[in-house]
Amino acid sequence: MLYLGEEEVRELLHWGELIPVMENALLEFSLGRVVQPVRNMLTVEEGKRYLGIMPAVAHQAMGAKLVSFYPGNEGTGIATHQAMILLFRSDTGEPLAVMDGRLITEMRTAAVSAAITRYLATPDARVLALLGSGVQARAHLQALSMVRSFNEIRVWSRTAAHADRFAKENNAETMPIADAVRGADVIVTATNALQPILNGEWLKPGAHVNAVGSPRPNWRELDDRTMANILVVDSRAAAFQESGDVILSGAEIYAEAGEVFAGAKEVSPLETTVFKSVGLAIEDIATAKLVYDTFTTLNR
């Protein structure tokens, strides 16, 4: 059985192919063509160590991801998220591959944000604000730049040295958090905040927020005013179980991303929008299948 490590995955996975694959995966999910439960997250040690179990079955492939979430690793040089993915054929049940899932998790998260940003952000969006300066901030800068042409990149981090390093490496400008958000067209929140860091008063009308951090039911990145805008999620069931931003704010979910992609739910570009992402198993399996197909094509 094929094994692909992180560096092999990196050579095979590209934004231009991944973003439309994520759009299709979420469309299929919202149309009821994917079988998957809400992630089973085992708490090993509250606030420090978690293990997630994520199976999914689609027409093209099926599989499962095991992902460890260790927020205590932040700043240590060891990734907070590490994962392995097992991929099967859905028609025969035969195992196809095992592959490292850390980079897949990183890239599919940002690719999903890019897919929904293409639909929800104003076409002339030029200012991007990144709240957080880690792996997801970098991945989102790369992925979002595939769907919008930004001429100003702002970054804020709770650790100023991290923001400074990110800014130097990515031609960005560090700012206080409120200054970074005010006037920004697209905002990304990618932190492990326990309490809201984004104040809805700072958002300009028509701004779009991609919220991908704080992945626990009692953690939050967004305040109630932010959550009162047009809210789109990857999965209603998962958001109501896993997202503190959704659960604690009592916000009304307007649509799943797949419903937007299918044209079942429309959003005016003049609306201020929030996409709350918790991450779905089908995103991992669809990405792993893309990697596998690319590998087999190149090695025929």
C-alpha positions in Angstrom: 0.0 0.0 0.0 1.2 3.4 -0.9 2.7 5.7 1.8 3.2 9.4 1.2 5.0 11.6 3.7 4.6 15.3 4.1 7.2 16.4 1.6 5.8 14.0 -1.0 2.3 15.5 -0.3 3.7 19.0 -0.7 5.1 18.2 -4.1 1.7 16.8 -5.3 -0.8 19.3 -3.8 -1.4 22.7 -5.4 -3.9 25.5 -4.7 -5.2 25.8 -8.2 -6.4 22.2 -8.1 -7.3 22.0 -4.5 -9.7 25.0 -4.2 -12.2 23.7 -6.8 -12.0 20.2 -5.2 -13.0 21.6 -1.8 -15.8 23.5 -3.4 -17.2 20.3 -4.9 -16.7 18.3 -1.7 -18.8 20.8 0.3 -21.4 21.0 -2.4 -21.7 17.2 -2.4 -21.8 17.3 1.5 -24.7 19.8 1.5 -26.6 17.8 -1.1 -26.5 14.8 1.1 -24.2 12.7 -1.0 -21.5 12.3 1.7 -21.8 9.9 4.7 -19.9 11.1 7.7 -20.6 11.7 11.4 -19.6 14.8 13.3 -16.0 14.4 14.4 -15.4 12.4 17.6 -13.0 14.5 19.6 -11.5 12.7 22.6 -10.3 15.0 25.3 -7.0 13.6 26.7 -6.3 16.7 28.8 -8.6 19.7 28.7 -7.1 22.7 27.0 -3.9 20.8 26.1 -4.4 17.4 24.4 -7.1 16.1 22.1 -7.4 13.3 19.5 -10.0 13.6 16.7 -11.5 10.7 14.7 -12.9 11.7 11.3 -14.3 9.1 8.8 -16.2 9.9 5.6 -17.5 8.1 2.6 -18.2 9.8 -0.8 -18.7 8.4 -4.3 -15.1 8.8 -5.3 -13.4 7.6 -2.2 -13.7 6.9 1.5 -11.3 7.0 4.4 -10.6 8.4 7.8 -8.3 10.9 9.5 -6.8 10.7 12.9 -5.7 14.1 14.0 -4.0 15.2 17.2 -4.7 18.8 18.5 -2.1 19.9 21.0 -2.5 23.7 21.6 0.2 23.5 24.2 2.7 22.9 21.3 2.2 26.5 20.1 5.6 28.3 20.0 7.6 25.1 20.6 8.5 24.2 17.1 6.1 21.2 17.1 2.9 21.6 15.1 -0.3 22.0 17.1 -2.1 19.8 14.6 -0.7 16.5 13.3 -2.6 13.8 11.4 -2.6 10.6 9.4 -5.1 9.8 6.6 -6.1 6.3 5.5 -7.7 6.3 2.0 -9.8 3.4 0.6 -11.7 2.7 -2.7 -15.4 3.3 -2.0 -16.6 0.7 -4.6 -14.5 -2.3 -3.4 -13.3 -1.2 0.0 -9.6 -1.8 -0.9 -7.1 0.4 0.9 -5.2 2.7 -1.4 -2.8 4.8 0.6 -1.7 6.1 3.9 -0.5 9.6 3.9 0.7 12.3 6.3 -2.3 14.6 7.1 -0.6 17.6 8.7 -0.1 19.5 5.5 -3.4 18.3 4.1 -5.2 19.7 7.1 -3.4 23.0 6.7 -4.0 23.4 3.0 -7.6 22.1 2.8 -8.7 24.5 5.6 -7.3 27.5 3.7 -8.6 26.2 0.4 -12.2 26.0 1.8 -11.9 29.6 3.0 -10.7 30.6 -0.5 -13.6 28.8 -2.1 -16.2 30.6 0.0 -14.3 33.9 -0.2 -14.7 33.7 -4.0 -18.5 33.8 -3.5 -18.9 36.1 -0.4 -16.1 38.8 -0.6 -16.5 41.8 -2.8 -14.9 41.3 -6.2 -12.7 44.4 -5.7 -11.4 43.2 -2.2 -7.9 44.6 -1.9 -7.1 44.7 1.9 -6.5 41.4 3.8 -6.2 41.3 7.6 -4.7 38.2 9.3 -5.4 37.8 13.0 -2.8 35.2 13.9 0.6 34.7 12.4 1.1 30.9 12.4 0.6 28.1 9.9 -3.0 29.0 9.0 -2.2 32.7 8.5 0.4 31.8 6.0 -1.7 29.2 4.2 -4.7 31.6 4.0 -2.5 34.3 2.5 -1.4 31.9 -0.2 -4.9 30.4 -0.8 -6.9 33.7 -0.7 -4.4 35.3 -3.1 -5.7 32.8 -5.7 -9.2 34.3 -5.6 -8.6 38.0 -4.8 -5.8 40.4 -5.7 -4.7 42.0 -2.4 -2.5 45.1 -2.5 -2.3 45.4 1.3 -1.6 42.7 3.8 -2.1 43.4 7.5 -1.1 41.1 10.4 -1.7 41.0 14.1 -0.6 38.4 16.6 -0.8 38.1 20.4 2.9 37.6 20.2 4.4 40.7 18.6 7.6 39.0 17.6 5.7 36.4 15.7 3.8 39.1 13.8 7.0 40.9 13.0 8.6 37.7 11.6 5.5 37.0 9.5 5.4 40.5 8.2 9.0 40.4 7.1 8.6 37.0 5.4 5.3 37.9 3.6 5.6 41.6 2.7 2.9 42.5 5.3 2.5 45.2 7.8 2.0 44.7 11.6 -0.8 46.6 13.2 -2.8 46.8 16.5 -5.7 44.4 16.1 -8.4 47.2 15.7 -6.4 49.0 13.1 -5.7 45.8 11.2 -9.5 45.1 10.9 -10.8 48.6 10.2 -11.2 49.1 6.5 -10.2 45.5 5.7 -12.1 43.7 3.0 -11.3 40.2 4.1 -10.4 39.2 7.6 -9.0 35.8 8.8 -9.1 34.8 12.4 -6.7 31.9 13.0 -6.0 31.7 16.7 -6.6 29.5 19.7 -8.3 32.4 21.6 -10.5 31.4 24.5 -12.4 34.7 24.5 -13.4 36.9 21.5 -10.6 38.9 19.8 -12.6 40.3 16.9 -15.0 43.1 17.7 -17.9 43.5 15.2 -17.7 47.3 15.6 -14.4 47.2 13.6 -15.9 45.6 10.5 -16.7 47.8 7.6 -20.0 47.1 5.7 -19.5 44.4 3.1 -16.4 42.9 4.8 -16.0 39.1 4.8 -14.6 37.1 7.8 -13.1 33.6 7.6 -13.0 32.3 11.1 -10.9 29.0 11.4 -9.5 29.0 14.9 -10.7 28.3 18.4 -12.0 24.8 17.5 -13.7 24.0 20.8 -17.3 24.4 22.0 -16.3 26.7 24.8 -13.7 28.8 22.9 -14.4 31.9 20.9 -12.7 34.3 18.4 -15.7 36.4 17.4 -17.9 38.6 19.5 -21.7 38.6 19.3 -21.8 41.6 17.1 -19.6 39.9 14.5 -21.7 36.7 14.7 -24.9 38.7 14.1 -23.9 39.2 10.4 -24.8 36.8 7.6 -23.3 33.5 8.9 -22.2 30.6 6.7 -20.7 27.4 8.1 -19.2 24.2 6.6 -21.7 22.0 8.5 -24.7 23.0 10.6 -24.5 19.8 12.6 -20.8 20.2 13.3 -21.0 23.9 14.0 -23.7 23.4 16.6 -21.6 20.7 18.3 -18.1 22.1 18.0 -18.0 25.9 17.5 -18.0 28.0 20.6 -18.6 31.1 18.3 -21.9 29.6 17.1 -23.0 27.9 20.3 -22.3 30.7 22.8 -23.5 33.5 20.6 -26.8 31.8 19.7 -26.2 33.1 16.1 -28.6 32.0 13.3 -26.9 30.1 10.5 -28.0 31.4 7.1 -26.4 28.6 5.0 -23.8 25.9 4.6 -21.0 26.7 2.2 -22.2 23.9 0.0 -25.6 25.5 -0.3 -23.9 28.7 -1.5 -21.9 26.8 -4.0 -25.0 25.0 -5.3 -26.8 28.3 -5.7 -29.5 27.3 -3.2 -28.6 30.2 -1.0 -27.5 33.6 -2.3 -25.7 36.4 -0.5 -25.4 40.0 -1.8 -21.8 41.2 -2.0 -23.0 44.3 0.0 -23.7 42.1 3.0 -21.1 41.7 5.8 -20.5 37.9 6.0 -18.9 35.4 8.3 -17.7 32.0 7.4 -17.2 29.8 10.5 -15.1 26.7 9.6 -14.7 23.7 11.9 -13.3 21.4 9.3 -14.9 18.2 7.9 -13.7 14.7 7.2 -14.8 14.9 3.6 -12.4 17.8 3.0 -9.5 15.6 4.1 -10.7 12.5 2.1 -11.3 14.6 -1.0 -7.8 16.2 -0.7 -6.2 12.8 0.0 -7.9 11.4 -3.2 -6.6 14.4 -5.2 -3.1 13.7 -3.9 -3.4 10.0 -4.7 -4.7 10.6 -8.2 -2.0 13.1 -8.9 0.6 10.6 -7.7 -0.7 7.7 -9.8 -1.0 10.0 -12.9 2.6 11.1 -12.6 3.9 7.5 -12.0 2.1 5.6 -14.7 
